[in-house]
Amino acid sequence: MSATPSKSESSGKMRRNILVLMPLAAFLALAALFLVRLGAGDPSRLPSALIGRQAPKTDLPPLAGLSRDGNTVPGLSSAAFKGEVTLVNVWASWCVPCAEEVPFLERLSKDTRIKLVGINYKDPTDNARRFLNRYGNPFVAVGVDASGRSSIDWGVYGVPETYVIGRDGAIAYKLVGPVTAENLDKVINPEIAKAMAKTTAR
């Protein structure tokens, strides 16, 4: 004949169950809040603490053997972010969306209002160079971030990401994810126009 648990044993078991479930409930509540804040999980709406601040100090070597229009493509330094509106695209050869956005970066490279530069993220040199030779090189400068340390300073979540930098060297906008036909017309071009208007008004 089995013993019936006492009231104190039942309440103790219930308390233990509640204690076990509390961390899970807290995690689910935080996850739900995070998704709401991101606009139903849209990663392109991730905020950046760097918006409005000066672009991070950057001193990256060039991608060896890379040329554009017969000229050697230089590396990337902070001097590139002053004097004109600049787009900084963080990319890698192993990133599938990076290949898909190249045609739209090519369109941006023909926009005389801006300068388009790249940060190559954690990539073997040969792979990165082959990638640009295959898909096209839209960049006037490419800095190699082999360790990923510089990208951390930029607040990179993952590749690709694109930043709009004003003439004053401050970050005006950050796009997480690839440049597409839709966000090029609806987001990137308007952000470039805003950066142009802001910096010309000074």
C-alpha positions in Angstrom: 0.0 0.0 0.0 1.6 3.3 -1.2 1.9 6.2 1.2 -0.1 9.3 0.3 2.1 12.4 0.2 1.4 14.9 2.9 0.3 18.5 2.3 3.8 19.8 3.2 5.4 17.4 0.7 3.0 18.4 -2.1 3.5 22.1 -1.5 7.3 21.6 -1.4 7.2 19.8 -4.7 5.1 22.6 -6.2 7.5 25.2 -5.0 10.4 23.3 -6.6 8.6 23.1 -9.9 7.9 26.8 -9.8 11.5 27.6 -9.1 12.6 25.4 -12.0 10.1 27.0 -14.4 10.9 30.6 -13.4 14.1 31.0 -15.4 12.4 29.6 -18.5 9.4 32.0 -18.1 11.8 34.9 -17.7 13.7 33.9 -20.8 10.6 33.6 -22.9 9.3 37.0 -21.7 12.7 38.6 -22.6 12.7 36.9 -26.0 9.2 38.1 -26.7 10.2 41.7 -25.8 13.3 41.5 -27.9 11.3 40.4 -31.0 8.7 43.1 -30.5 11.5 45.7 -30.2 13.0 44.4 -33.4 9.8 44.8 -35.3 8.7 41.2 -35.4 12.2 39.9 -35.8 13.4 42.1 -38.7 17.2 42.2 -38.3 17.5 45.2 -40.5 15.9 47.3 -37.7 18.5 46.4 -35.1 19.6 49.7 -33.5 23.2 50.9 -33.3 24.6 52.7 -30.4 27.0 54.4 -32.8 24.4 56.4 -34.8 25.3 60.0 -34.5 28.8 59.3 -33.3 32.1 59.5 -35.2 33.0 56.4 -37.2 35.5 54.2 -35.2 39.2 54.7 -35.7 40.0 52.5 -38.7 43.3 51.5 -40.1 43.0 48.4 -42.2 45.5 47.1 -44.8 44.5 46.7 -48.5 43.4 43.4 -50.1 46.6 42.3 -51.7 46.5 42.0 -55.5 43.2 43.9 -55.9 42.8 46.5 -58.7 40.0 48.6 -60.1 40.1 50.3 -63.5 43.8 49.4 -63.7 44.7 51.0 -60.4 45.6 49.3 -57.1 42.8 49.5 -54.6 44.0 51.0 -51.3 43.2 49.9 -47.8 40.9 51.8 -45.5 41.7 54.5 -42.9 39.7 57.0 -40.9 40.7 59.7 -43.4 38.3 58.1 -45.9 35.3 59.2 -43.8 35.8 62.9 -43.9 34.8 65.4 -46.6 32.1 63.4 -48.5 29.3 61.0 -47.8 30.7 57.5 -47.6 29.0 54.1 -47.6 30.9 51.4 -45.7 29.9 47.8 -46.7 31.1 44.9 -44.4 31.3 41.7 -46.5 32.9 38.3 -46.8 33.4 35.8 -49.6 31.7 33.0 -47.6 28.6 35.2 -47.1 25.8 34.2 -49.6 23.8 37.4 -49.3 27.0 39.4 -49.9 27.1 37.9 -53.4 23.4 38.7 -53.9 23.9 42.4 -53.0 26.8 43.1 -55.4 24.6 44.3 -58.3 23.0 46.9 -56.0 26.4 47.9 -54.7 27.5 48.4 -58.3 24.6 50.7 -58.8 25.6 52.6 -55.7 29.2 52.8 -56.9 28.0 54.9 -59.9 26.3 57.4 -57.6 28.6 60.5 -57.8 27.2 61.9 -54.5 29.0 59.2 -52.5 32.1 57.1 -52.0 31.7 53.3 -51.5 34.3 51.4 -49.5 34.4 47.9 -48.1 35.6 46.1 -45.0 36.5 42.5 -45.8 35.6 40.4 -42.7 37.5 37.3 -41.5 38.4 36.1 -45.0 41.4 34.4 -46.6 43.0 36.9 -49.1 42.7 34.6 -52.1 39.0 33.9 -51.4 38.2 37.6 -51.0 40.0 38.6 -54.2 38.4 35.7 -56.2 35.0 36.9 -54.9 35.4 40.4 -56.2 36.9 39.2 -59.5 33.9 36.9 -60.0 31.1 39.2 -58.9 32.6 42.6 -59.5 34.4 45.1 -57.3 32.2 48.1 -56.5 34.7 49.5 -53.9 37.2 52.4 -54.3 38.9 51.1 -51.1 38.9 47.8 -49.3 40.3 47.3 -45.8 41.1 43.7 -44.6 39.8 42.9 -41.1 41.3 39.5 -40.8 40.8 39.2 -37.0 37.4 40.8 -36.9 38.6 43.3 -34.2 37.8 46.4 -36.3 34.3 45.1 -37.1 33.7 44.7 -33.4 34.5 48.4 -33.0 31.9 49.2 -35.7 29.3 47.1 -33.8 28.9 44.6 -36.6 26.3 41.9 -35.8 27.1 39.8 -39.0 27.7 40.2 -42.6 26.6 42.0 -44.8 26.1 45.3 -43.1 26.2 48.8 -44.6 26.8 52.2 -42.9 26.1 55.7 -44.2 28.8 58.1 -43.0 28.2 61.9 -43.2 30.8 64.4 -44.5 31.6 65.1 -40.8 32.7 61.5 -40.3 29.7 60.6 -38.1 27.6 57.4 -38.6 24.2 58.5 -39.9 22.6 55.1 -40.6 23.2 51.4 -40.3 21.6 48.6 -42.5 21.9 45.1 -41.1 21.5 42.6 -43.9 22.0 42.8 -47.7 21.3 45.8 -49.9 18.3 44.9 -52.0 16.2 46.5 -54.8 13.6 47.4 -52.2 15.8 48.9 -49.4 18.0 50.6 -51.9 15.1 52.8 -53.1 13.2 53.0 -49.9 16.0 53.3 -47.3 19.5 53.7 -48.6 18.9 56.4 -51.1 16.8 58.5 -48.7 19.4 58.1 -46.0 22.1 59.3 -48.5 19.9 62.3 -49.3 19.4 63.1 -45.6 23.2 62.8 -45.0 23.8 65.1 -48.0 21.3 67.7 -46.8 22.6 67.6 -43.3 26.2 68.1 -44.2 25.6 70.7 -46.9 23.5 72.8 -44.4 26.5 73.2 -42.1 
